[in-house]
Amino acid sequence: MAERLRSRPRRMLTVPGVYAPQHDTHLLMRAVGRELSDPYRRVLELGTGSGAVAVHAARLGARVTAVDISRRAVLCARLNAALHRQRVTVRYRDLSTLGRGAYDLVISNPPYVPAPAALPPVRGRARAWDGGLDGRAVVDQVCVTAASVLEPGGTLLMVHSAMSGVGTTLDALHGLGFDAQVIDRELIPLGPVMRSRLLWLRDQGLMDDEQQDKEELVVFRARRR
């Protein structure tokens, strides 16, 4: 019960075009709650959206920096940090512009929904969830960025759909110098975006005919060697 209370999303202000806290947010928050037994850790969130996870980490005592490529998300996260009276540094950044850092923990809930377009959109609401044909366009970038900004011994916590390739993510992280594993899984009802793409997802071999209304979310924990 205590863990549930520590990871329960609090009410967050959201605006059109900014990802609102959902099941994947809750799973990542739960993982962050377990990870932050040492509260004075330097945390970086990649793609903060509403700022829900960043605010949660700050509430647990971490020193948090959060970045997003959406100016709306940056504004939204700053407002939510202020509303919840938590100190979070929120910056407008593309992942490719982040240099080397010295963080103890990187957290991310990147856009991971497979989409008919080869590249994620550069504007519009779908920017918050579309991840390219295989859902990995941003996922792979998060892995590379985490490897460059984490201290040796630092940890990456990331959540994405199993459709985006669990084994592919583990292999990528191992290749980047991480010891990686899956630490949480949860089956959830398909959301409206996934439901609207059900036939396309089956055509791509990302869902089988028996999968009607569920997807699996997976949380990864990777420790940099």
Residue pairs with C-beta under 8 A, 6 or more apart in sequence:
3 30
3 33
3 34
6 30
6 33
6 60
7 26
7 29
7 30
7 32
7 33
7 56
8 26
8 29
9 21
9 25
9 26
9 29
9 52
9 56
10 52
10 55
10 56
10 84
12 20
12 21
12 50
12 51
12 52
12 55
12 80
13 50
13 76
13 79
13 80
13 83
14 20
14 21
14 50
14 76
15 72
15 76
16 72
16 125
17 70
17 72
17 73
17 124
17 125
17 127
17 128
18 49
18 50
18 70
18 72
18 73
18 76
18 128
19 49
19 50
19 73
19 109
19 128
19 129
20 49
20 50
21 49
21 50
21 52
22 191
23 186
23 188
23 217
24 109
24 159
24 160
24 217
25 52
25 53
25 109
27 159
27 184
27 186
27 217
27 219
28 53
28 107
28 109
28 157
28 158
28 159
28 219
29 52
29 53
29 56
30 184
30 219
31 157
31 159
31 183
31 184
31 219
31 221
32 53
32 56
32 57
32 60
32 105
32 107
32 157
33 56
33 60
35 105
35 155
35 157
35 221
36 43
36 57
36 60
36 61
36 62
36 105
39 60
39 61
39 62
40 61
40 62
40 63
41 62
41 63
41 104
41 105
42 62
42 63
42 65
42 102
42 103
42 104
42 105
43 54
43 57
43 62
43 63
43 64
43 65
43 103
43 104
43 105
43 106
43 107
44 64
44 65
44 66
44 67
44 101
44 103
44 105
44 106
44 107
44 149
45 53
45 54
45 57
45 64
45 65
45 66
45 67
45 106
45 107
45 108
46 67
46 95
46 106
46 107
46 108
46 110
46 142
46 145
46 146
47 67
47 68
47 69
47 73
47 95
47 108
47 109
47 110
47 111
47 138
47 142
48 54
48 66
48 67
48 68
48 73
48 74
48 77
48 90
49 68
49 73
49 76
49 77
49 109
49 128
50 73
50 76
50 77
50 80
51 66
51 73
51 76
51 77
51 78
51 80
51 81
51 88
51 90
52 80
53 107
53 109
54 64
54 66
54 77
54 81
54 88
54 90
54 107
55 77
55 80
55 81
55 84
55 86
55 88
57 64
57 105
57 107
58 64
58 81
58 86
58 87
58 88
59 84
59 86
62 105
63 87
64 86
64 87
64 88
64 89
65 88
65 89
65 90
65 91
65 103
66 77
66 88
66 89
66 90
66 91
67 90
67 91
67 92
67 93
67 95
67 98
68 74
68 77
68 90
68 92
68 93
69 92
69 93
69 94
69 95
69 127
70 127
70 128
71 92
73 128
74 90
74 91
74 92
77 88
77 90
78 88
78 90
81 87
81 88
81 90
95 138
95 141
95 142
95 145
96 141
98 145
98 148
98 149
99 148
100 148
100 149
101 148
101 149
101 150
102 149
102 151
103 149
103 150
103 151
103 154
104 150
104 151
104 154
104 155
105 150
105 154
105 155
105 156
105 157
106 142
106 145
106 146
106 149
106 150
106 154
106 155
106 156
106 157
107 156
107 157
107 158
108 142
108 146
108 156
108 157
108 158
108 159
109 158
109 159
109 160
110 131
110 138
110 139
110 141
110 142
110 158
110 160
111 120
111 127
111 128
111 129
111 130
111 131
111 137
111 138
112 129
112 131
112 135
112 136
112 138
112 139
112 160
112 161
112 163
112 164
113 129
113 130
113 131
113 135
113 161
113 193
113 194
113 197
114 131
114 132
114 133
114 134
114 135
114 163
114 164
114 197
114 201
114 204
114 206
115 126
115 130
115 131
115 132
115 133
115 135
115 197
116 133
116 197
116 200
117 130
117 132
117 133
118 132
118 133
119 132
119 137
120 126
120 127
120 130
120 131
120 132
120 137
120 138
121 127
121 130
126 193
129 193
131 137
131 138
131 139
131 160
131 164
132 138
133 204
134 164
134 165
135 160
135 161
135 163
135 164
135 165
136 164
136 165
136 168
139 158
139 160
139 164
139 169
140 172
142 156
142 158
143 156
143 158
143 169
143 172
143 173
143 176
143 222
144 176
146 156
146 158
146 176
146 178
146 222
146 224
147 176
147 177
147 178
147 224
150 156
150 224
151 224
152 224
152 225
153 223
153 224
154 223
154 224
155 221
155 222
155 223
155 224
156 173
156 178
156 180
156 220
156 221
156 222
156 224
157 219
157 220
157 221
158 169
158 219
158 220
158 222
159 217
159 218
159 219
159 220
160 169
160 217
160 218
160 220
161 215
161 216
161 217
161 218
162 185
162 215
162 216
162 217
162 218
163 201
163 206
163 207
163 215
166 182
166 218
169 180
169 220
170 180
170 181
170 182
170 220
173 180
173 220
173 222
174 180
177 224
177 225
178 222
178 223
178 224
178 225
179 222
179 223
179 225
180 220
180 221
180 222
180 223
181 220
181 221
181 222
182 218
182 219
182 220
182 221
183 219
183 220
183 221
184 218
184 219
185 216
185 217
185 218
185 219
186 216
186 217
187 214
187 215
187 216
187 217
188 214
188 215
188 216
188 217
189 213
189 214
190 198
190 213
190 214
190 215
194 201
194 215
195 213
198 207
201 207
202 208
202 209
